[in-house]
């Protein structure tokens, strides 16, 4: 939990790891509203070994106002060693909640978890 200040009022927020099914409606609403819901689902969304999804919630709302997905893959380094690489994908914030710093807070959490090796708290 944290406090996000914007303009003159502070808002209580929480960033949580959430299932892909909670991410899809906001992806659909913000990124591809004219496409069918199936269009926003990407390979690996439901594979816990490959992906982790984050939502930023305001106060006691049941639906996130911002979402992002963290995907992991193994790659071979130049030294020939397998390394785990993180990539964030499909980052969006509900239009009515944009420009309030919510996306920044969400990315800060995602980056911290990625640096820690993907372990969510």
N, C-alpha and C positions, 0 to 999 in steps of 0.2 A: 504494500500500500504506500501511497505517497500523496503529496499535495502538488497540484499543478497550478501555478499562478498565471493568469492571463488577464491583462487589463487590471481591473480593480478587485476582482473577486477570485478566491482560491477554490479549487474544485478537488474533492477527494477522488483519487483514481486507484485502480489496481490493474496490474498486468499479470495474466495467468496463461499457463499452457492449456490449450483447449483442443478438442477433437476437430478434425477436418470438417465435419458436418456443420460445426458452428461457424467456420470461416466462410463457407461457400455462399450463404445468402448475402453477406456484405460484399464479397468479391463481385457477385452478380450485380448487385445494386449500383456499385460505384464504377466497376471496370467494363462490364459488358451487359448493360441492362436490356439491350435489344436482342440478346442471344438467349437460347434456352439455358436453364440452370446447369445442365450436363456439360455445357461448354466451359464452365469455370473450373471444372475438376481436372487436375493435371496428374500425370503418372507419378506415383509415389506418395500422393496425398494421404492415403490410408495405410501406408507402410511405416510403422513406428521406428523401424531401423533406418529408414531413409529420411524421415521428415518429422518436424515438430512445429506446431502451430501456436501462435501467440495472439491473444486478444487483450486490448486495453478497454477496461470497463469504467464508466463514470458513475460515481455514487453507488447506488444499489440497483442499477439497470441490469436486466437479464441478458441483453445482447451487447456485443462489443461495438464500440464506435470506431475502432481502428484494428486492423489485423495484418499479420505478416506471417510468412511461412519460412522456416529454416530447413534447408535440404543439405544432406551429407552425402558425400561420395568418396570413394577411395581412388587415389591417383598415385602413379609412380613418380617420385621426385627425380630430379636430374641425377641424384646419387644412386638411383635404383631402389630406393626404399619406398614402401607403401606409406602414404600419408593420408590422413582424413581431411577433406576440404569442405568448408561450409559455404553455402550461398544462400542469400535471402531472396525470396521471390514473392510476387503477388502481394505487394504492400499497398494498402489503401486505407483511407479514412473517410467515413461518411461525410458527404459534402457539407452538411450543416454543422459539422464539428471540426472542419479544417481550420488551419491557421490559429490553433490554440496550444500548440506544443505537444499534442497527444502523440503524434507520429514520432517525434523526437524521443519521447519517453519510452515508447514501445521499442524503437531501434536500440536505445541504450541497453535495455534488458536483453534483447536478442544478442547483441554483440557481447555482452558480459557472459551469457550462457555459452555462446560459440567459443569464446576464448577459454572457458572452463572445460571445453571438450564436449559440450552438448548436454550436460546435466542440468536439468531444470529444477528450480526450487519452488 
